[in-house]
Amino acid sequence: MNWIRQLKRSFGIPFLMLICLIYWTQGFRSFAWMAVSYHLKDDLKLSPSASQFLVTIAFFPWSVKPIYGILSDCVPIRGRKRLPYLVIASLLSLVPWILLGVAKFMRNSYVLLTIFLTFQNLGSAMADVVIDAMVAEATRQEREAYAGDLQSLSWLSMAIGGITGSIVGGLALSDLRIDIIFILFSAFPAIQLFACSLVEEKPSSSSKAVEETNNEVTDEREALDMLRGRQEEPEEKPNRRKNDCSQQLNTDVLEEQDSRDDEDWVKIQKKKSGEIIEETNEGIQDAISMNEEIDISKDKQLSLHEVEGMRRRRDLHVPEVDKEFSEVESKVVDHKYYKEKRWLLSVKSTFRTLIQAMRQPAILRPMLWFFLAQVAIPNISTVMFYYQTDFLRLDASLLGAARVVGWGGLMLGTFIYNHYLKHVQLRKLFLGAHIGLSLLTLIDVILVQRINISFGISDKAFVICTSALADAVNQFKLMPFLVLSGRLCPPGIEGTLFALFMSINNFGSTVSSFFGAVLASTLDISSERFDNLAVGIYVQAICTLLPICFLFLIPKKATGTSSQE
């Protein structure tokens, strides 16, 4: 394939391998998480609501993705912004699976299992943010024309990983123990960690600025050393020329000055200070001039030894000397303070920019709608999983096949949207999508009340077909969200703000799952009792229509190619 060869020449094999591996692993996570679902149901004997509550907590790190992006952007580790965080993310993804696979008491403890799964999701979410940033930087710095190809490669890798994980996960659950599955999956974060060592990252521009600054500060220190030398050299000859008199302020004199017992010494020094003041001021002005040339924004400071030297010389109490040294010392303090606070100031600035952006009605209103569209619909997917496995007795391989078909429906939905629906007004598109999702939700009532059997449709065929339809229709809602989010991002903070948009969507899904767990608990749905499941489906179908009431938040004339009001 020609476009892959072009990507290889432009970005290199190690970088492409790292991207494909991380995105593939993100899709392949279904291999391990299908095992987690069965572990919660069969081994820990959790109710549907308790199981969904635990999983919802574990997935919370996906709701705060901008934090990882801001840290990666603003706080480099040893001069690098991406690879160190990717290494940390890989370790966070690797260690929990190994511990859960090796230690039975850990995976059988509700608290420890939740903690380790949360850390694992923290690593996955951080890796997702960092690799997205690396892709964006690579396309901007190397070949912007290949940005679309690189994104296509990323999504293709994730899709292949998702399909493979669904197929292999369903088959593995029939033949392998849960602990073996966890350990097998840990191999992929380990490979991901190894791939990080093959990719080189150039130091960030701020690190280069620090290195240049150090060179400039060295020159300034030499100038101050020359000044100090003229002032601190021992007094050897009483009749030295006037232009050498600054060297008479030596270390021995400074030590004697501390006692201040000899009044004659004081008189002599005051007389000498009048003679050397002109030359001393000259040297100080040179040092201050060089100091002012330093750009504070480039993280520069002087040594504490030099500051102490200034303070000692200032004890002479010569007014002109006091003033000049005070100005220099003030600048030194500013440099030291800025170096210590630079990362904190950068983080605060980014947060402030995000808040200002989110306050704009053109951004706030659509994001509020997407959040409400997630929160308003209680998610009872875990309850349906229990119903399909415990009541209908569908095996893991069939559920894996249903997820594969779901991936196919997702791709089909993407194709239909890109070719036929991207010019449709978003209000109309979202209206149709939510009506369609509501109807597809009601189809589950047919399964629960066994109406499909009356028409000769098997449970297996029904589950697979409805899974594909639901994912396809849901894509009509997701794709415009991604497109509109990208168009709403103002220049300069595109990556972080887009991560914030995705986090808002993920947080909405988290709240939706909490509501679903509460609904299941209220209706007293358990692994042995599904009498009220149909009622829960009716509630979900009605709630799916609620976001239609808030479509006024979406720009009236906005489409998949325009975000105009």
Buried (B, 14 or more C-beta within 10 A) or exposed (E): EEEEEBBEEBBBEBBBBBBBBBBBBBBBBBBBBBBBBBBBBBEBEBBBBBBBBBBBBBBBBBBBBBBBBBBBBBBBBEBBBBBBBBBBBBBBBBBBBBBBBEBEEBBEBEEBBBBBBBBBBBBBBBBBBBBBBBBBBBBEEBBEEBBEBBBEBBEBBBBBBBBBBBBBBBBBBEEEEBBEBBBBBBEBBBBBBEBBEEBEBEBBEBBEBBEEBEEBBEEBBEBBBEBBEBBBBEBEEEEEEEEEBBBBBBEEBBEBBEEEEEEEBEEEBEEBBEEBBEBBBEBBEBBBEBBEEBEBEBBBBBEEEBBEBBEBBBEBEBEEBBEBBEBBBEBBEEBBEBBEEBBEEBBEEBBEBBEEBBEEEBBBBBBBBBBBBBBBBBBBEBBBBBBBBBBBEBBBBBBBBBBBBBBBBBBBBBEBBEEEBBEBBBBEBBBBBBBBBBEBBBBBBBBBEEEBEEEEBEBBEBBBBBBBBBBBBBBBBBBBBBBBBEBBBEEEBBBBBBBBBBBBBBBBBBBBBBBBBBBBBEBEBBBEEBEBBBBBBBBBBBBBBBBBEBBEBBBEEBBBEBBEE
